[in-house]
Amino acid sequence: MNAQLSPPSNVMPLEFAKPVYLSHSSSTLYEVCPHKYKERYKERLESTVTGVSLGYGSAYDEATCAFIVAHALAHENQLDPVAIFEEKFEEFARTNTVGYSTTFNSKEACVASGKVLVEKFIESWLGHGYTAALDPEGKPIVQRELRVKLAPNVFYTAIIDVLMMTRDCEMLLSDIKTAAQASDGSFHLNAGQLTGQQLVVEAHRDALGIDGVDGLCFYQGLKKSIPKLAKGGKAGRGTGPVVLDPMVCPPRTEAEVQAYVESRLWIAEDIRRGRFPKRPLDAYNTPCSDLCDYRQRCIHGDSTGLRVRASRGTPTPSPSIDSSGPSPF
Ligand code: SF4
C-alpha cells in the first residue's frame, strides 16, 4: 500500500544572496556527514580538546615549509627546521587542551618523532633535487592561499603547500601530508584535494607566473613513534618515522577538473537549501564513532565538551580572482 507523503513543513527560501565558501576539507566533511558539516561550519561548534594529530601536522608543515622557502632562497644554513618543529609543537601543547593518543601519549613522544620526520623530509627533498618555484616577485610558491569563484556567490579556497621544480624542470604541485598509515598506492590518482589545488593554481597562473603544472604529487610522512630500545640496548621493533617516496601523477584532465567543480556546486546548492541530514551509514562503515566530535550532541542532545569556535578574522592577503571578503575556513 502506498503511504501518502505529508507536504514538506520546513520549506526555506534559498539564500542566494549569501556567499557559500568551500574548501576541500569543508566540502569533504559535508560529503561524509552533512549534519557534521552543519555543526562545524554553521553552528561553529568544536571540541574543547584538540587532537594531537593537528598539532603534529601543523608543526611539521611549519618546519618543512620554512626549510623549503629557505632552500629556494639559498638560506637553508641559517635555519633549524628541527627546532622549528619543537617550538611549534610546544606552543600547540601550551595553548590547547591536547587529546593524546595511545601512540603519541605525551608531548615528548611527539617531539621526538616529529624531529626525526623533519630530518627525513629534508633528506628526501635534497635527495630528489627538488626546489620551490618562484613567483614573478621572486617569492617561493609555498603555503599560498588561493581562491576562485565557482559560480555567483560560490567560492572555493585552497592552500597550496608547494609548487616545486624537479631536476628536469618539471613543475609539480605538491601536497605535503603526515599520516599514521601509508595511503593506498593509487590514492593520488583520484584525490580531490589535488584536483582542487590544480583548479586554483590554474586560475591564478598569471599571478604565479606559470604556464600550468606538469604533474601532481602526494608527499607523505608517516608519523610513527620512535622505537623503544629492546633488552641489551638492541634496536627495538618498528621503523620509526618515515618519509615515503613522493607519489607523482599527470595533472587532471579538463573534464576531471570540471567534474570536481560540479560536485562542489552540488554541495553548495545543498548547503543553500539547508540540507543537513545525519549520515550514519551502516554499522560496518559508520562515521558515528568517537572520532565524531558531535556524537554525544547528535545522539543524546548533550553538548558537553563543545564550544563555539572563534572567528578566523581577516586572512593574510593572497592573490585571488575574487575579493569579496574573508573565507571562514
Ligand atoms: S554522530 Fe554520525 S550522524 Fe551525528 S554528526 Fe556525527 S557523523 Fe553525523
Boltz pocket constraint, residues with backbone or C-beta under 6 A from the ligand:
constraints:
  - pocket:
      binder: B
      contacts: [[A, 32], [A, 33], [A, 35], [A, 36], [A, 277], [A, 278], [A, 279], [A, 280], [A, 287], [A, 288], [A, 289], [A, 292], [A, 293], [A, 294], [A, 295], [A, 298], [A, 299]]
      max_distance: 6.0
